[in-house]
Amino acid sequence: MYYTAKITQDPEEKREAYNIEFPDVPGAISCAFSMTEAMEYAQDALDMTLEDVLEGRMALPERKTEPDEKKGLYRIDVGARTATALEIYRAKGGMKAATVAKKMGMTPQSFTRLLKPSSNVSVAMLDRFAKAVGKRLVITFE
């Protein structure tokens, strides 16, 4: 899972400086003093903003902007833990946490922790979750 960051050199700074924003993820912004830093800080800003989306149970931003490095648009992959939490959130759909938790044999509070990127979710737990929401767990590497 990825979103596209627009990284531009700041013309007002006297030294090398970059502004970072995500056209499709409002609020995900940062700045850096090198392109290497900009790529790293972009992922941090993206992950933190998506964590806020999860905590607020808001709609996930739809990716519309495609990467094009010639235009300063860079692909930024969502961190693995954040991506896992987002996929759980997306797969849950409109089901209430209490309903999913009951099907998984756990408390609603325990289930809600699965939606936090800081949680360490096992493959076995992901499989239980998939069955509870009527889906099949598929793991791929790209």
Secondary structure, DSSP 8 states (H G I E B T S, - for coil): -EEEEEEEE-TT-SS--EEEE-TTSTT-EEEESSHHHHHHHHHHHHHHHHHHHHHTT----------BGGGTEEEEE--HHHHHHHHHHHHHTT--HHHHHHHHTS-HHHHHHHTSTTS---HHHHHHHHHHTT--------
